């Protein structure tokens, strides 16, 4: 096979085409970690080089299971695969319409690099690092194909895996098993980017971390860890921030879930933590991922805001206090956060997660069918009391305030949407408002931006909603940014996707402008006003794009009052 040496890399003969690219050529890049092989994709509007399955840490196997990731040593063999669908971390299967089903492997601490145009260490391109969502229990980097972002914004995009579920977030509240392994993975991936992205033509001093749902919460959390200073310069949290009250699980729930888990995998009552850890490191990984069904780990309306017990935890090192509650803007946890440019946003129909979690048991008990309605009793007897208990303790009058606020007599459909609206408000919209106000208050060092998506997706990830549901549902903006397989979509849905192309192009420009300049605006786009704590302006992403001011002030005031009561009643939870 003929090879042509070109600077720091080698071009090889053409290989078979994949994923809408006309031609694929192999290319090898010398990084500080070792040689990496990637593949060329040619599109009508440009060229992308993709490098798939690059290890950024040692395999988390055996004695490295339930431990912080260990830095990868320089490798000898060339890394990288031709298939764009590398493995995800071990997890439960969770099929999502329009997304690839991934292979699973416990040896999963890999990332992918996508480079526009040509690969040259002299290019100095801005870098965007994508952290996938999935409730901290499922998902993978390889489900997200960022070629639209890469070509549309002339940026390098990196997508990363991190451990999820028990493997990523089980804690025994002991230094030997403190948890947060998934967060440590994200940090190790960012360290690898700092040390290696220059070989691909990336600028390590212009890195933006961005993610959606649990990925957005992860992004937000990473900005609240002072030791992460310098790993990134900008951050985008999409439909998820650290001020969501369910992100930090209560210690008693963590212990309850851990005890259940240890019993199911036959590692309970081993005498001490070291023996328990050894037991957990010796069992097959399938014993861990099969210990609970996915249904058992989904948030349940009638038990807690988060029943999984598999979210980031207060470990005394990465997270030292409950970050879900607002503290003084001068607190150390905000030192990095308020130094980086920050964008946060939500969708107007985030509450679609409410009807998705109304299982058959709840529907039977309350005598309704979710395809027809969601009754007010779900809000007043389940959602509101559980939320207040989680945030502020047993205060029935506050739950009643929520019930009254979200009650309407307009119609059955309107009431159903109001019940869902509370879910979207307390999980996503109000937490986003709160953290933006923390970032923007008297901040001369960094810029803040807010958005609201109101354009529903033609291919919603949760499937088509009930006919009564209104708004853009959770995850509906992701298709505007990433390429997903559409071959199995009905023709009408593919046609509707084409109609959103201009909005997709504009959104990609906004995101990549922010990544490059700290400001989403340019002369070709409708103006996106900067957020400030006085007028709280934001952009509305729809067809056409418009702007708004002071998103949901009444709901924010109500829930803020409950959150403040909870904050006053807690200790800093330091270990």
C-alpha positions in Angstrom: 0.0 0.0 0.0 1.4 3.4 -1.0 1.9 5.9 1.8 2.6 9.6 1.6 4.3 11.3 4.5 3.0 14.8 5.2 4.4 16.6 8.2 3.5 14.8 11.4 1.0 12.3 9.7 0.7 9.8 7.0 -2.0 9.5 4.3 -2.9 6.0 3.2 -4.9 4.6 0.3 -8.7 5.0 0.2 -10.9 2.8 2.4 -14.6 2.1 2.1 -17.0 5.0 2.7 -19.2 5.4 5.8 -21.9 7.7 7.2 -22.6 9.9 4.2 -19.0 10.6 3.5 -17.8 10.2 -0.1 -14.3 9.0 0.6 -12.4 7.8 3.7 -8.6 7.9 3.9 -6.5 6.8 6.9 -4.4 9.4 8.6 -1.9 8.9 11.5 -1.1 11.6 14.1 1.7 11.6 16.6 0.5 12.8 20.0 2.4 12.9 23.3 0.4 9.8 24.3 1.4 7.9 21.1 0.3 7.4 17.4 -3.4 7.7 16.6 -5.1 6.6 13.4 -8.1 8.5 12.0 -10.1 8.5 8.9 -11.1 11.2 6.4 -14.7 12.0 5.5 -15.5 14.2 2.5 -18.9 16.0 2.5 -20.4 18.6 0.1 -19.4 21.4 2.5 -16.0 20.2 3.6 -13.8 17.5 5.1 -13.7 16.0 8.5 -11.0 13.7 10.0 -12.4 11.5 12.8 -10.3 9.6 15.4 -12.4 7.0 17.2 -11.6 5.1 20.4 -8.6 6.9 21.7 -7.8 5.8 25.3 -7.4 8.7 27.8 -6.9 6.5 30.9 -5.9 3.0 31.9 -8.7 0.4 31.5 -10.8 0.6 34.7 -10.6 -3.2 35.2 -9.8 -5.5 38.1 -8.1 -3.4 40.9 -8.9 -0.2 39.0 -12.6 -0.8 39.1 -14.3 1.6 41.6 -11.1 3.7 41.6 -10.2 7.0 40.2 -9.0 6.7 36.6 -5.3 6.3 36.2 -3.5 8.5 33.6 -2.8 6.6 30.4 0.9 5.7 29.7 2.4 6.3 26.3 1.4 3.4 24.0 3.4 1.6 21.4 0.7 0.4 19.0 -1.3 2.8 16.8 -4.7 3.6 18.5 -8.0 4.3 16.7 -10.6 2.2 14.8 -12.3 2.7 11.5 -15.9 2.1 12.9 -17.5 5.3 14.2 -19.5 3.2 16.7 -16.9 2.3 19.4 -18.1 0.8 22.7 -19.9 2.6 25.5 -19.2 1.9 29.2 -21.0 -1.1 30.7 -24.6 -0.2 31.4 -28.3 -1.1 31.0 -29.7 -1.2 27.5 -31.8 1.9 26.9 -33.0 2.1 23.2 -33.7 5.7 22.1 -35.4 6.5 18.8 -32.9 7.9 16.3 -29.8 7.0 18.3 -27.4 4.2 17.7 -27.4 1.1 20.0 -23.9 0.7 21.2 -21.7 -2.2 22.1 -20.7 -2.2 25.8 -17.3 -2.8 27.3 -16.0 -2.1 30.8 -12.7 -1.1 29.1 -14.4 2.1 27.9 -12.4 5.1 28.9 -12.0 6.4 25.3 -12.7 9.6 23.5 -13.2 10.6 19.9 -11.7 13.6 18.1 -13.2 15.3 15.0 -11.1 17.8 13.1 -12.3 20.0 10.2 -10.4 20.5 7.0 -6.9 19.3 7.6 -4.9 18.0 10.5 -2.0 20.3 11.4 -0.5 21.2 14.7 -0.2 24.8 13.4 -4.0 25.5 13.1 -4.8 26.5 16.7 -8.5 25.6 16.5 -11.0 26.1 19.3 -12.1 22.8 21.0 -15.5 21.7 22.2 -15.7 18.7 24.5 -19.1 17.0 24.6 -20.3 15.2 27.7 -23.3 12.9 27.0 -26.4 12.7 29.0 -28.4 9.7 30.2 -29.3 10.3 33.9 -25.8 9.2 35.0 -26.8 5.6 34.2 -26.7 5.2 30.4 -25.4 6.7 27.2 -22.2 6.9 25.3 -19.9 9.3 23.3 -20.4 7.4 20.1 -24.1 8.0 19.9 -23.4 11.6 19.0 -21.9 12.4 15.6 -20.7 16.0 15.6 -19.8 16.6 12.0 -22.4 19.4 11.7 -20.7 21.3 14.5 -17.2 20.6 13.2 -17.9 21.8 9.6 -20.4 24.5 10.5 -18.1 26.2 13.1 -14.6 25.2 12.1 -13.9 23.8 15.5 -12.5 20.5 16.8 -15.1 18.5 18.7 -14.2 15.8 21.3 -16.8 13.3 22.6 -15.9 11.4 25.7 -17.1 8.3 27.6 -17.3 8.1 31.3 -18.4 5.4 33.7 -22.1 5.4 34.5 -24.5 3.6 36.9 -23.0 1.7 39.8 -19.6 1.6 38.1 -19.5 5.3 37.9 -21.3 6.6 40.9 -21.7 4.0 43.7 -20.4 5.3 47.0 -19.9 3.7 50.3 -19.0 7.0 51.8 -15.5 5.8 52.7 -12.2 7.0 51.3 -11.7 3.6 49.8 -15.0 3.9 47.8 -15.9 7.5 47.8 -17.7 7.5 44.4 -17.8 10.1 41.7 -15.7 7.9 39.4 -17.6 9.1 36.4 -16.7 12.7 37.3 -13.1 11.8 37.7 -13.2 10.2 34.3 -14.5 13.4 32.8 -11.7 15.3 34.4 -9.1 12.8 33.2 -10.4 13.2 29.7 -10.1 17.0 29.9 -6.5 16.5 31.2 -5.8 14.4 28.2 -7.2 17.0 25.9 -4.9 19.6 27.5 -1.9 17.5 26.9 -2.7 16.1 23.4 -5.1 18.2 21.5 -2.3 20.4 20.1 -1.2 17.5 17.9 -4.6 17.6 16.1 -4.4 21.4 15.6 -6.4 22.3 18.7 -5.8 25.2 21.1 -5.7 23.9 24.7 -6.3 27.5 25.9 -9.7 27.7 24.0 -11.7 24.7 25.3 -15.4 24.7 25.8 -17.1 21.9 27.7 -20.8 21.3 26.8 -23.4 18.7 27.5 -27.1 18.0 27.8 -29.2 16.6 30.7 -26.9 14.7 33.0 -24.1 15.9 30.7 -25.2 19.5 31.3 -25.2 18.8 35.0 -21.8 17.3 34.7 -20.5 20.4 32.9 -22.0 22.6 35.7 -20.4 20.4 38.4 -17.0 20.6 36.7 -17.1 24.4 36.8 -17.8 24.2 40.6 -14.5 22.2 41.3 -11.7 24.8 42.0 -9.0 22.3 41.1 -10.3 22.2 37.5 -9.0 25.7 36.8 -7.4 25.9 33.4 -8.9 22.7 32.0 -11.5 24.8 30.1 -12.4 28.4 29.4 -16.1 28.2 28.6 -19.0 26.0 29.5 -22.5 25.3 28.1 -25.1 23.5 30.3 -28.0 22.3 28.2 -31.1 21.2 30.2 -29.3 20.4 33.3 -27.3 22.3 36.0 -25.8 21.6 39.4 -28.5 23.7 41.2 -31.0 20.9 40.4 -32.0 19.6 43.9 -32.0 16.0 42.9 -28.4 16.0 41.7 -26.9 15.3 45.2 -28.5 12.2 46.8 -29.2 12.2 50.5 -26.7 10.1 52.5 -29.4 7.8 53.8 -30.6 7.0 50.3 -27.1 6.4 49.1 -26.6 3.9 52.0 -29.9 2.2 51.3 -29.2 1.8 47.6 -25.6 0.6 48.3 -26.8 -2.0 50.9 -29.4 -3.3 48.4 -26.7 -3.5 45.7 -24.1 -5.2 47.9 -26.7 -7.8 48.9 -27.7 -8.6 45.3 -24.1 -9.1 44.2 -23.2 -11.1 47.3 -20.6 -8.6 48.6 -22.4 -7.6 51.8 -21.1 -8.2 55.3 -17.5 -8.7 54.2 -16.1 -7.3 57.5 -14.6 -4.1 56.2 -14.5 -1.8 53.2 -11.3 -3.2 51.8 -12.8 -6.7 51.7 -16.0 -5.3 50.2 -14.0 -3.5 47.5 -12.0 -6.7 46.7 -15.3 -8.6 46.3 -16.7 -6.0 44.0 -13.5 -5.9 41.9 -13.5 -9.7 41.5 -17.1 -10.3 40.3 -18.1 -10.3 36.6 -19.1 -6.9 35.3 -22.5 -8.4 34.3 -23.3 -9.0 37.9 -23.0 -5.3 38.5 -25.0 -4.1 35.6 -27.7 -6.7 36.1 -28.1 -6.2 39.8 -31.0 -3.9 39.2 -33.3 -3.4 36.2 -33.3 -0.1 34.5 -36.9 0.4 35.6 -35.8 0.1 39.3 -33.2 2.9 38.7 -35.5 5.4 37.0 -36.7 8.4 39.1 -40.1 7.6 40.6 -42.6 10.3 41.4 -43.9 8.7 44.6 -40.6 8.0 46.4 -38.0 10.7 45.8 -36.7 13.3 43.3 -34.0 10.8 42.6 -34.4 7.2 43.7 -31.4 5.7 41.9 -28.8 6.8 44.5 -26.4 6.9 41.5 -25.6 10.5 41.0 -22.6 12.6 42.1 -22.1 12.6 45.8 -20.4 14.8 48.5 -17.1 13.0 48.7 -15.0 15.7 50.5 -12.6 16.1 47.6 -14.4 16.9 44.4 -17.7 18.0 46.0 -17.4 19.4 49.5 -20.9 20.7 50.1 -24.4 20.4 48.6 -23.9 22.5 45.4 -27.7 22.3 44.6 -28.2 25.1 47.1 -27.1 28.6 46.2 -24.2 30.0 48.4 -22.5 33.4 48.4 -21.1 34.3 45.1 -17.8 34.8 46.9 -17.8 31.1 48.0 -14.7 29.2 46.8 -16.9 26.7 44.8 -17.8 29.5 42.4 -14.2 30.6 41.8 -13.8 28.8 38.5 -17.4 29.0 37.5 -17.5 32.8 37.6 -14.2 33.0 35.7 -15.4 31.1 32.6 -17.9 32.3 30.0 -21.2 30.4 30.7 -24.3 29.6 28.6 -27.3 27.8 30.1 -30.7 27.0 28.6 -33.7 24.8 28.6 -36.8 23.9 26.5 -40.3 25.0 27.2 -41.6 21.4 27.4 -39.0 19.9 29.7 -41.8 18.4 31.7 -42.3 15.7 29.2 -40.2 13.6 31.6 -43.1 13.6 34.0 -45.6 11.7 31.8 -42.8 9.4 30.7 -42.2 8.3 34.3 -45.9 7.7 35.1 -45.8 3.9 35.0 -48.7 1.5 34.7 -48.9 1.1 38.5 -49.4 4.8 39.1 -51.9 5.1 36.2 -53.9 2.2 37.5 -53.9 3.6 41.1 -55.1 7.0 40.1 -57.4 5.7 37.4 -56.2 7.6 34.3 -54.4 6.9 31.0 -51.4 9.1 30.3 -52.3 9.3 26.6 -55.4 11.1 27.5 -54.4 13.3 30.5 -52.4 13.7 33.7 -54.7 14.5 36.6 -54.0 17.3 39.2 -53.8 14.7 41.9 -50.4 13.6 40.5 -49.1 17.1 41.2 -50.8 17.7 44.6 -50.4 14.2 46.1 -47.1 13.1 44.6 -44.9 15.6 42.8 -45.2 18.6 45.0 -44.9 16.9 48.4 -42.0 14.8 47.3 -40.2 17.8 45.9 -40.7 19.8 49.1 -39.6 16.9 51.2 -36.4 16.5 49.2 -35.5 20.2 49.2 -36.8 21.6 52.5 -38.2 18.8 54.6 -41.8 18.0 55.5 -43.6 21.4 55.0 -47.1 20.6 53.7 -48.0 24.3 53.3 -45.2 24.7 50.7 -46.5 21.7 48.8 -49.9 23.3 48.8 -48.5 26.5 47.4 -47.1 24.5 44.5 -50.4 22.7 44.0 -52.3 26.0 43.9 -49.8 27.7 41.6 -49.9 25.0 39.0 -53.7 24.5 39.1 -55.8 25.7 36.2 -59.5 25.4 35.2 -59.0 26.1 31.5 -59.3 22.5 30.3 -58.2 18.9 31.0 -55.4 19.3 28.4 -54.2 22.6 30.0 -54.2 21.0 33.5 -52.2 18.0 32.2 -49.6 20.4 30.8 -49.5 22.3 34.1 -48.7 19.1 36.0 -45.8 18.5 33.6 -44.8 22.1 33.7 -44.0 21.9 37.4 -41.6 19.0 36.6 -39.8 21.0 33.9 -39.6 24.0 36.2 -38.2 22.4 39.2 -35.8 20.0 37.4 -34.4 22.3 34.7 -35.8 25.8 34.1 -35.6 27.3 37.7 -32.2 25.7 38.5 -30.9 27.2 35.2 -32.3 30.6 36.2 -30.7 30.3 39.7 -27.2 29.4 38.4 -27.3 32.1 35.7 -28.0 34.7 38.4 -25.1 33.4 40.4 -22.8 33.6 37.4 -24.0 37.0 36.3 -24.1 38.9 39.6 -21.5 41.7 39.6 -19.3 39.6 37.3 -16.9 41.6 35.3 -14.7 38.6 34.4 -17.0 36.5 32.3 -20.1 36.7 30.1 -23.4 34.9 30.7 -26.0 33.8 28.0 -29.4 32.1 28.3 -31.6 30.4 25.7 -35.0 28.8 25.5 -35.9 26.2 22.8 -39.6 26.3 21.8 -39.3 24.3 18.5 -40.4 20.7 19.1 -38.3 18.0 17.4 -39.8 16.1 14.5 -38.1 13.1 16.0 -38.4 13.4 19.8 -36.1 11.0 21.7 -38.9 9.8 23.9 -41.1 9.0 21.0 -44.1 11.0 19.9 -45.8 12.7 22.9 -49.5 12.5 23.8 -51.7 14.8 21.6 -52.4 17.0 24.6 -48.7 17.8 25.3 -47.4 21.1 24.3 -43.8 22.4 23.8 -40.3 21.2 22.9 -39.6 18.2 25.1 -36.4 17.3 27.0 -33.7 16.5 24.5 -35.5 18.1 21.5 -32.6 20.4 20.7 -29.9 17.8 20.4 -30.9 16.8 16.8 -30.2 20.3 15.8 -26.6 19.9 16.7 -25.7 16.3 15.9 -26.2 13.9 13.1 -28.3 10.9 13.8 -29.2 7.9 11.6 -32.5 8.8 9.8 -32.7 5.9 7.5 -35.4 4.2 9.7 -37.5 7.4 10.1 -40.7 7.7 8.1 -40.5 10.0 5.1 -42.6 12.7 6.7 -40.3 13.0 9.6 -37.2 13.2 7.4 -39.0 16.0 5.5 -39.8 17.8 8.7 -36.1 17.6 9.7 -35.2 19.3 6.4 -37.5 22.2 7.4 -35.4 22.9 10.5 -32.1 23.1 8.7 -31.8 26.9 8.9 -32.5 26.8 12.7 -29.9 24.0 13.0 -27.3 26.0 11.1 -28.0 29.1 13.2 -27.8 27.2 16.4 -24.5 25.6 15.4 -23.1 29.1 14.6 -24.3 30.4 18.0 -22.7 27.5 19.8 -19.4 27.5 17.9 -19.1 31.3 18.0 -19.4 31.1 21.8 -16.7 28.4 21.9 -14.4 30.5 19.8 -15.1 34.0 21.1 -17.1 33.7 24.3 -20.0 35.4 22.5 -22.5 33.6 20.3 -23.2 36.6 18.1 -22.1 37.5 14.6 -23.5 39.7 11.9 -25.2 36.8 10.1 -27.4 35.9 13.1 -30.3 37.4 15.0 -28.9 39.2 18.0 -28.6 37.1 21.2 -28.6 39.5 24.1 -26.2 39.0 26.9 -27.8 37.9 30.2 -27.6 40.2 33.2 -29.3 40.0 36.5 -31.4 43.1 36.0 -33.3 42.3 32.8 -32.5 38.6 32.4 -32.7 38.6 28.6 -32.5 35.4 26.6 -32.8 34.1 23.0 -35.8 32.0 21.9 -34.7 29.3 19.5 -37.6 28.6 17.1 -38.6 29.5 13.6 -38.1 32.5 13.6 -35.6 33.2 16.3 -36.8 35.9 18.8 -35.8 37.1 22.3 -37.4 37.3 25.7 -36.9 38.7 29.1 -37.1 37.3 32.7 -38.0 33.7 32.1 -40.7 32.4 34.5 -40.3 34.9 37.3 -43.2 33.7 39.4 -42.3 30.0 39.3 -38.7 31.0 40.1 -39.7 33.1 43.1 -41.9 30.3 44.5 -39.3 27.5 44.1 -36.5 29.8 45.2 -38.4 30.4 48.5 -38.5 26.6 49.0 -34.9 26.1 48.1 -33.8 29.0 50.4 -35.7 27.3 53.3 -33.9 24.1 52.6 -30.5 25.9 52.4 -31.1 27.5 55.8 -31.8 24.2 57.3 -28.7 22.2 56.2 -25.2 21.9 57.3 -22.5 22.1 54.6 -22.2 18.3 54.5 -18.5 18.4 54.7 -16.6 15.2 55.4 
